Amino acid sequence: MSGLFLSSIEPLSAYSPEKIVPVLVLIPAMVISLVLMRLNQQLASPVVAIVNRWLRWGIFAGGLAQVSQHFGWTDRPYLGLFVVFFISWFLIESIYHWLAIHAMSVSPLPLFPRFTINRAGEEWPVQARFLKLRDQIRASGFKQVQSLRAEVATSIYLRVSLFQNADNTTRLQVTFVPQPMGTVTVCLHLASATASGERMVTDNHYLPFAGFYPENWHLDRRPCLRSFPALLKRHQSRISARAFAAVPWTSEPLDDINAQQGELERINTELGFLLPRTDHEEHGRISHEGRYRVWKEMFTLNYFGRAARYE
């Protein structure tokens, strides 16, 4: 019986390339995607997420193209079907993101949350990657000065730990962003200021903002630069390249971050990214132009790790 079964199996050379693709490409891609998804439940890495999104996009297009040919739904060539379904994924995801942006616009979630002192103290996640980051920050001469939090939904908090270097000319904002499945992603924000009020900012925030920043901000956003030493080196090189005369911070971190939030809300309302408060109930908070900007940056961040240029 086993001999009869083996004799009935055709060699791979008997199959057309279209039939070999699912075995040699799609199935391994599915396995890799599942492994990356599982891995990222622990790492919550934007870089791993980008790789997995491209894999899912290819699996969707290739899988549907193969299924269409297998069941004889069309006689179009495989490559043509792949392109059609590849574009279809882009359209479907665009519609999903547009609906998500609309939902965020009309939801009660704060776009610019206000922070308060975290009375529980510095709540640093007890995971190896976060403890390593804290050691790197301390080794670079930064000391923790404040711990803050902002409630973004019922019992869901955005937590921030503030550090300053030895001469207080650089302030580090470590933001812990809660993710689905209980994981946490960390975002780093380095800032230095001059006596005239100019601000040099280098961060690796990966969430789309797409709005406007004050003219006196010089912002460089690097979502894929996840290493603190590398981000600090970039910040310092930008200060040196511009001969930026940084002065010690005198404002309290809590006062400064809430002042930032208020200023950002004011500027984005004035420049049309946000609608006036009188229109919020009927039209939501984000204007149509603002929603387009968020959609565009969401796509470039999700698939290319690139934020809008804010410099």
Steps between C-alpha positions, in 0.01 A plus 500: 500500500778747595682416175185576301459831682860607440480407134197727459686811624628708212845658525522876548624535144153393384341805660488846350668787690156623608441173686843497663472855641272409795735222611832676452402858586157548656509226763847596636389864494194409709718317751743792524210743543356293786842483666547876468152565637572277798841660552359850486250422773806511725714761325231744377756617244386736219779359280379141535143622442603667171661180371193299596263745327687460172490123541124506562449723197691256277325196651159658440574584136681175419253279683191643333668489160578132551151419628342678202702291257454176691120525492495631146336831588704673231747422225711808568875442554624461855708818497203707383280358777772564754513868402118532517482350849807697609318823414181364662683459831611863484140614437355282777760612753454864397126476563565334837746772603268776382218356712738469798606864461136607483423298813792662681382844386152456647606303808551652846865383506728802562719593205725708725467342846597695811748338736512482876761382748502123528453453875596133470852606404710375213306202358771348281392173331689204642623355172857443387481741205365783717751439779778506239367833370497647851859389554601665170329824601675506836835410344461802269482732801123552516312507829129451551325822608126436470246230428175600330188341361194595296174309481415439132208265567331350805780348712744521204793732562777644289799498734804721462831497686709819475881510517758777470873484432766624740494865388120502447534607135331188360172364621397141422136399490440123513140420407350156558222439247255218585436255216241227433560166672648684798837582343674837533704704251744767609555830317791735568496879469816708545468878526739792546413871503670836452457818699289644216253210521613290204467129558702216349304173514607152394258212557397157376123524538331264256135606545369734229466864598490676161411833658704817540775589744609848618740678266766514769513119517766314300363146501666190359280190528661159452241227573734213410790622713420302814842514668534767768879545455451545123214747550702698756799509264278635221356766730846612608627509142205717395579743782865516394422535129271797560717657771188485715566687827310280744430640845399316819131427541335714767135397463356200678447202263128479589444868426697479177327192360152636574599835348613308190166322477306825528721674242468212255122500533486876443729496195323208335164668548627825352658326198192290423616155606243506781151646475381769743341363817158627386512251208615196696156361577383512138820438301748348743829651605727438199435684174482318165845632409628384837352153451672471162831600657458239775404231244806578287739495793338185638577320172860623474566410864337156476685394186812716471566616856505860381323790669421832335790743486461751781833683469 
